[in-house]
Amino acid sequence: MTRDVRVIIEQHVDGFVAYPVGLRGVIVGQGDTREEAIADITSAMQFHVETFGAAALEPEEPVLDVFLAGAQVAV
């Protein structure tokens, strides 16, 4: 059985970082390309399931959608 998981991917100067949306625990993947970051986060999520069980992929509350927005902070 498989489950679709939404993943956020950030591009940084030194590569890409990926993390799933709404899952319990800290799960992060990285790579030199988006594809490598996706492969790494997929592997990390699989390890998370093997370690903590399939229930670890159940969000505490359902994530209905994900948006990218800006905010201003005084410095």
C-alpha positions as CSV (number, residue, x, y, z in Angstrom):
1,M,0.0,0.0,0.0
2,T,1.3,3.5,-0.7
3,R,0.2,6.9,0.5
4,D,0.6,10.3,-1.2
5,V,2.4,12.9,0.9
6,R,2.9,16.6,0.1
7,V,6.5,17.7,0.3
8,I,7.9,21.2,0.4
9,I,11.2,21.6,-1.4
10,E,13.4,24.6,-0.8
11,Q,16.3,25.6,-3.0
12,H,19.4,26.9,-1.3
13,V,22.8,28.0,-2.5
14,D,24.3,24.6,-1.7
15,G,21.4,22.3,-2.8
16,F,17.8,21.4,-2.0
17,V,16.0,20.6,1.2
18,A,12.7,18.7,1.4
19,Y,10.3,18.1,4.2
20,P,6.7,16.6,4.3
21,V,3.7,18.7,5.3
22,G,1.7,17.8,8.4
23,L,3.5,14.6,9.6
24,R,4.4,13.9,13.1
25,G,8.1,14.0,13.9
26,V,11.0,15.6,12.1
27,I,11.7,14.2,8.7
28,V,14.1,16.0,6.3
29,G,15.7,15.1,3.0
30,Q,18.4,16.9,1.0
31,G,20.2,16.7,-2.3
32,D,22.1,18.5,-5.0
33,T,19.0,18.4,-7.2
34,R,15.2,18.4,-6.6
35,E,15.1,14.8,-7.7
36,E,17.8,13.8,-5.2
37,A,16.0,15.7,-2.4
38,I,12.7,13.9,-3.3
39,A,14.5,10.5,-3.3
40,D,16.1,11.3,0.1
41,I,12.9,12.5,1.7
42,T,11.1,9.4,0.4
43,S,13.8,7.2,1.9
44,A,13.6,9.1,5.2
45,M,9.8,8.7,5.3
46,Q,10.1,5.0,4.6
47,F,12.6,4.7,7.5
48,H,10.2,6.7,9.7
49,V,7.4,4.2,9.0
50,E,9.7,1.2,9.6
51,T,10.8,2.7,12.9
52,F,7.5,4.2,14.3
53,G,4.8,2.4,12.3
54,A,2.4,3.5,9.6
55,A,0.4,5.6,12.1
56,A,3.4,8.0,12.1
57,L,2.3,9.1,8.6
58,E,-1.1,10.1,9.9
59,P,-1.3,13.9,10.4
60,E,-2.5,15.1,13.8
61,E,-5.0,17.3,11.8
62,P,-5.6,16.9,8.1
63,V,-3.8,19.4,5.9
64,L,-6.3,20.7,3.4
65,D,-3.9,22.7,1.3
66,V,-0.4,24.3,1.3
67,F,0.3,27.9,0.3
68,L,3.4,30.0,0.0
69,A,3.1,33.5,1.3
70,G,5.3,36.4,2.3
71,A,5.3,38.3,5.6
72,Q,7.2,41.4,6.8
73,V,9.3,41.4,10.0
74,A,10.8,44.5,11.6
75,V,14.5,44.2,12.0
